[in-house]
Amino acid sequence: MTVSITVEEAAERLRTAERVLVIGCSGSGKSTLAQGLSARLAVPYVSMDREIFWLPGWETRPRVEALARLQTIVAQERWVLDGTSPGTLPLRLPRSHLVLWLRPPRWMSLYGVISRWLRLRGQSRPEMADGCPERISREFLSYVWNFERTESPEIAENLAAYGPDVSVCVLKSRRQNQQLLAILGPKY
């Protein structure tokens, strides 16, 4: 069973944590939170979309290469790692000091992906590989809508497998994400 902690307890642990995992549905605010943590804690930010999964032109990085890159990153001493990928959690959880699991209502994640698409149409966001302009599809919207049912059980199972070794703070709104950053104070 995982150790679930409050926002306040997470903020306290973040003051000494050197490896933080930020997971959740697309559009939940993972990248924004992870970059905010990185700036406040002076810990390197790593986007799994950019560094692990995607090549320019929306080409998927070959799995063997992606896993090798992930192992190299996870072996580093300090990071804030932004990305869910339930299948790679067994590689990341043993090295994580804290997991922040963003679980807002699905309409909030849908709003996040749609507003991001409207804001960045035709552009690649900084946390995505170059040459991967923001896009949206019915399949992607369905993935976001069904994330809690399809992805969260595997995430919970992986977290439970590491029991008390990994503390998890579940954040259920953008307000809680902002509250966590506010407790930590200004950026470095």
TINUFI-186296 format. One record per atom (N, C-alpha, C): residue in one letter; z, y, x. Coordinates in steps of 0.02 Angstrom, whole numbers, plus 50000, padded with zeros to 5 digits. Example, Ala and Ser with C-alpha at 12.3 -4.5 7.8 and 13.67 -1.06 7.14 Angstrom:
2
A503904971650660A503904977550615A503904983550660S503544988850642S503574994750684S503945000250645
This chain:
188
M500004994150042M500005000050000M500005006250044T499595011150026T499545017350065T500145021850051V500275026250098V500795031150090V500465037450063S500635039250001S500345045149969S500815051049980I500535056650003I500955062450018I500695068549980T501135073549975T500965079749939T500555084449984V500305089649953V499935094749991V500385097850044E501005099350027E501475102250075E501615097550133E501705091050117E501815086150171E501195085450214A500615085650183A499985085250222A499925091150270A500095097150245A500065103050288A500535102250348E501115099550337E501595098550392E501315093450442R501035088050418R500755082950463R500145085550500L499765089950468L499175092650500L499345096750562R499945099350565R500135103550622R500155099450687T500245092850681T500255088550741T499705083350741A499345082450686A498815077350682A498235079250728E497965074350761E497395075650804E496755072550777R496825067950729R496235064750700R496325064450624V495905068250590V495965069050517V495305066950485L495365062850434L494785060450397L494765063850329V494195067050312V494105070350247V493575066450210I493775063350154I493325059150115I493305061450043G492795059250006G492735060849935G492005061049915C491895062349852C491225062649823C490835068549850S490175067849852S489745073549868S489905079249820G489915085349846G490055091149804G490785092549792S491235088449819S491955089349808S492265094649854G491905096749904G492165101749950G492385098950017K492165092950034K492365089750098K492195094050158S491575096150162S491345099850221S491705106550227T491785109950172T492135116450173T492855115550196L493195110550169L493885109250189L493925107050262A493495102450282A493515099950351A493375105550401Q492895109850386Q492755115450432Q493335120450433G493655121450376G494245125850373G494815122950414L494925116550410L495445113250450L495295113850524S494665112450542S494465112950611S494605119850640A494435125050602A494545131950625A495285133650630R495695130950587R496405132450588R496795128350639L496565122350652L496935117850696L496645117450766A496075120850777A495725120650841A495575113350861V495325109550812V495135102550822V494385102150807P493995098550847P493265098250835P493095095350767Y492605098550735Y492345096350670Y491745091850682V491715086150646V491145081650650V490915080150579S490275081350565S489965079650502S489615072950510M489815067950471M489485061450476M488755061950454D488605066250405D487905066950385D487475069250444R487715074050481R487335076950536R487325072350598E487915069950617E487985066450681E487875058850677I487955056050618I487925048750612I487335046250571F487265048750510F486815045550462F486095047950461W485965054450469W485305057050455W484945059550517L484295058350517L483835061150567L483405066350531P483055070650567P482635075650535P482155072450485G482015076250431G481545073850380G481845068650333W482495068650327W482855063950282W482735056650301E482635055450365E482585048550388E483285045950405T483425039950383T484065036950397T484085034350469R484615036050504R484695033550572R484785025950569P484475022250614P484565014950614P485315013150617R485515008250577R486225006450569R486575005050635V486255001250679V486564999550743V486705005950783E486235010450784E486325016850819E486865021050785A486855021250719A487355025150682A488055022650697L488145016050695L488815013250708L489035014550780A488575014150827A488745015650897A488955022950905R488605027450872R488785034550874R489475035650843L489595032350786L490245032950753L490805030450797Q490715024750829Q491235022050873Q491385026750931T490875029950958T490975034751012T491385040750988I491215043250929I491575049050901I492285047250884V492385041550851V493065039550830V493515038350891A493225036350947A493615035151008A493875041551040Q493585047251021Q493815053551050Q494525055151029E494845059251067E495555060751054E495685065150994R495225069750979R495345074550925R494725075550884W494815075450817W494255076850772W494505077850701V494095081550664V494135081850591V493465079050569L493475073250538L492865069550521L492725070050447D492145072850430D491935074150361D491425068950341G491615064350297G491155059350272G491515053550240T491225050750188T491565045550151T491355038550175S490755036550163S490485030050185S491015024550185P491185021850126P491705016750123P491615010950171G490995008950185G490865003350230G491075004550301T491145010950321T491355012450390T492095014150396L492455014150340L493165015750343L493555011150390P493405004650394P493775000450441P493705002550514L493175006150531L493105008750599L493505015150609R493585019050555R493895025650561R494635025750546L494855021850498L495555022150477L496065020450532P495935015450574P496435014050626P496555019850674R496085024350680R496155030050726R496375036450690S496425036250624S496575042350585S497335043350581H497535049650590H498235051450581H498375053250508L497855055650474L497935057850405L497265057450370V497285055350306V496685055250265V496785060150208L496295064550199L496285069050141L495725066550096W495915064150037W495445061149990W495345066049933L494755069149931L494595073949879L494365070149817R494735071049761R494585067449699R494595072149639P494175077349640P494155081849582P493815078349524P493855081349464P493475078649407P492735078449424R492375073649397R491675072849415R491245078849398W491425082449346W491025088449329W491085093649385M491655093749419M491755098549474M491305096649533S491255090249547S490805088049602S490075089349583L489905088149520L489225089649497L489065097049505Y489545101149485Y489465108349494Y489355110049568G489745106749612G489685107849683G488995106249710V488715100549691V488055098749718V487495102949687I487565104649624I487045108749592I487065115949619S487655118849626S487695125649652S487475125949725R487625120749763R487405120549833R486635120249836W486345116149792W485615115649790W485295122249771L485575125749722L485305132149702L485365137349758R485925137149794R486055141949847R485615140649909L485475134249922L485155132449986L484455129349978R484155129749920R483495126649911R483035128249968G482735122949996G482265123850050G482575124650118Q483235124750122Q483585125550186Q484025119450200S484135118150264S484605112950284S485285116150293R485795113250262R486465115950271R486715114150341P487175118050370P487385116850439P487675109850451E487985106850401E488295100250411E487805094550399M487165096150389M486645091150380M486175091450440A485835085950454A485355085850509A484815091050498D484555093750552D484005098550547D483425095150512G483025099050476G482445096350443G482605092250381C483205093150354C483405089750292C483585095150241P483085098350212P483235103650164P483605100850103E484035104950076E484435103050018E483985100549963R484175095049932R483775092149878R484235089149825I483935087949768I484325085149712I483855080549674S484145075149646S483745070449608S484185067449553R483875064449505R484245061049452R484685055549481E484415051949530E484795046549562E485425049249596F485355054949631F485925057849666F486445060449616L486205063649562L486675066149511L487045060249478S486695054749468S487015048749440S487545045949488Y487385046049553Y487865043849604Y488505047949600V488435054549595V489005059049591V489395057649527W489045057149471W489375056149406W489775049649405N489515044449438N489835037849436N490255036249498F490355041049542F490695039849606F491375036649597E491785039149551E492455036349542E492425028949523R491945027149483R491895020149461R491585015749514T491085018249550T490715013949596T490975014049668E491225019649692E491425020249762E492185020149773S492555023249728S493275023849738S493655017249743P493455012049706P493825005749715P493785003049787E493195003649819E493125001249888E493525005749936I493525012149922I493925016749963I494665014849958A494905013949897A495605012249886A495785005649919E495335000849915E495444994349947E495504995050023N495064999050053N495095000250125N495745003750144L495935008750105L496555012350120L497155007650114A497165003450063A497714998750053A497764993850111A497204992050141A497194987250196A497564989950257Y497624996550262Y497964999550319Y498675001650302G498865000450239G499555001350217G499885007650241P500505006850264P500895012650284P500675015850349D500185012950383D499945015750446D499555022150437V499285023250377V498875029250364V499145032850303S499325039150312S499545043350256S498935046350222V498965046650156V498405049250117V498665054750071C498315060450072C498455065750025C497845066249979V497955065249915V497415065749866V497405072949840L496825076149847L496735083049823L496275082849763K496515085349706K496145084549643K495785090849619S495775096049660S495425102149639S495275106449701R494815111049692R494665115849746R495275120249759R495665121449707R496275125449714R496755121949763Q496825115349757Q497265111749803Q496975111849874N496315111349881N495995111949947N496175118749978Q496105124049938Q496255130849963Q497005131649976Q497415128649935Q498135128949946Q498325125850013L498025120250029L498165116950094L497975121550152L497385124550148L497165129050201L497625135250205A497835137750148A498275143750147A498945142150180I499215136350168I499845134450199I499785134250275L499205132050299L499095131650371L499015138450404G498835143350364G498775150150391G498075151850413P498005157450449P497335159950468P496985155450519K496335156550524K495925152850573K496105155250643Y495995150850692Y496085152750762Y495545157250784
